Amino acid sequence: MIADIKKNSEQKMQKSLDALKADLGKVRTGRAHTGLLDHVMVDYYGNPTLITQVANVTLVDARTIGVQPWEKNMISKVEKAIRDADLGLNPSTNGDLIRVPMPMLTEERRRDLIKVIKSEGEDAKIAVRNIRRDANNHLKDALKKKEIAEDDERRTQDEIQKLTDRFVIEIDKALAAKETDLMAV
């Protein structure tokens, strides 16, 4: 039972960290990366469809993403979807390739993005702490039901606290790396 609580808590904390890293990957730096367009939805014959399912998304160079729709008649729809995605991108069509240049970030925009990532980091820390609280509540319930001994409960709470501390440090490292990435000109 104790092993299940610890394992479950660690898995949930890892999911919170992975979700934060995925969110941080969506925050745009000055460099191009294809993950930026992963969540753009294109109107594909009346159905909202991910851009990666209707086009080939590649890097043309360090500051340009290339999007090549598999069907010629989708070029204008894909271009409109990228423009309407509220990512601050301005795609241009060049034959059957849509070029999406990454605009330079202003100092003010960099500071705004740092505020956004710090907020996301705090949300991830809160999620990890909530997982700790839930695990401790399970331990207390098990102790009340006399399923575990008091010493085991205390020891497991300490282990869960160490796990929480480890994931909070990981979250801080991910935030620091992204902040450094954002401030690099």
N, C-alpha and C positions, 0 to 999 in steps of 0.2 A: 504494500500500500504506500509506504513512504517513498519507495523507488518510483512508483507511478506518479506521485505528486511532483517529485523533483524532475523527472523526465518530461512530464507534461508542461511544467513551468518553463523548463529550458527550451522546449520546442516553441512555445508561444513567444518567449522573449526573442528567440532567433527570427521568428516570423516578423515581429515588430521591427527588428533591426533590418531585415531584408526589405520590408516595405519602405522604411526610411531611405535606404540606399536607392531603391527604385524611384522614389520621389525626388531625391537629390539628383538623380540622373536626368530628370526632366527639366531641371532648372538650367537655363541656357547660360553658357559661358561664351566667350568670344569665338570659340572653336566650333566647328560643325561636327555633329555626330548623328547617325541615322535614328537613334532612339528618340530623338526630339519629335519625330513625326509618327511614332508608334501609335498614338492615340487619336490621330486625325481620322475622322469619319468622312467617307466619300459617298455621295448618293449614287449607288450602283443599281440602275434600273428600278428606282423606287425604294431600295433597301439601303439603310445606312450600313456601310461596310468599312472595315479598317483599310487604310491606305496600303498596307503591306499585302493585302489580299487582291488588290487590283493593279498594283504597280511594283516595279523593282526599285527599291530605294538604296542608293549607293553614295559614297563620298567621291566627289569629283576632285576636290583638293581640300586642304585644311580648313577652308572657310566657305565651302560650297557643297550643298547636298544635291545630288542628281536624282530625279524621280522620272522613271520611264514607264508610263502606263502600258499594259499589255494590249489594250485596244485603243486604236487611234481616236475613236469618238469619245474617249474618257478624258482626254488631255485637258479640255476646258473645265470639266467637273472636278478633276483632281486639283488643278490650279486654284479654282474657286474655294475648294475645301481647305487648302493650305492657307489661303489668304484669310478665310473666315474663322480659322482655328484660334484666333486671338493669341498667337505666339509672337506677334510683331515681325513676321516674315513677309517678304514681298517677292513671290516667285515670278520668273519670267520664262516664257516658252521659247525654245530654240529648236525648231523642227519637231521631232517627236520626243525630245528631252526637256523636262521642266527643270530649270536651274533655280535653286533656292540659296541665295547668298546670305551669309550670317552678318548682320550689321554689327558694327563696333558698339560695345557697351559704354555708355557714359558713366562718369564717376557716381552720379546720383542714382542711376539705374543699378549699378553694382551694390551700392549701399542698401537699396530697397530689396534686392535679391538676397543679401546677407540677412536682412531682417526676416525674410520669408523662410530661409533655411533654418535660422535659429528657432523660429516658431515651430517648424516641423520637427526639429530636434527635441524641443521641449515636449511636444505631443508624444513623441516616441518614448521619452523618459517617463512620462505619465503612464503610458500604456504598460511599460515594464514594471513600474511601481504598483499598478493595479493588479498585474499578474502575481506579484509578490504578495499583495494583500489577500488575493483569492486563495493562494497556496497556504498562507498562514491560517486563514479561516477554515480550510479543509483540515489542517492539522489540529486546530482547536476542537473542531467537531469530532474528529477521531478520538481525541483525548477524552472528551466528555462521554463518548460512547464506550470508553475503556478499550478501544481497539489498538492503541499504542501507549507506550509508557511516557511519563513526563520527561524523562531524560532524552528519549528519542525525539519527542516533539521539540524540545529546546535545541538539540543538536541539528535537527533538520531545518529549523527556522534560521539558525546561523548559516547553514549551507546555502539556503535560498537567498539570504542576504548577500553572501559572497557572490552568488550567481548574478544577483541584481546589480551589485557594484561592478562586476565584470562587464555586463552589457551596457551600463551607463558609460563606462570608459570607452567602449567600442563606439557608442553613439557620438561621444565627444570627439573621438578620432575621425569619424566620418565627416562630422561637421567642420572640423579644423581643415581637413583635406579639401573639402568643397570651398570653404572660405578662401583658402590659399589659391585655389584654382580660379575663383571669381576675381580676386584682386590682381592676378597676373595680367599684365597688359600685353 
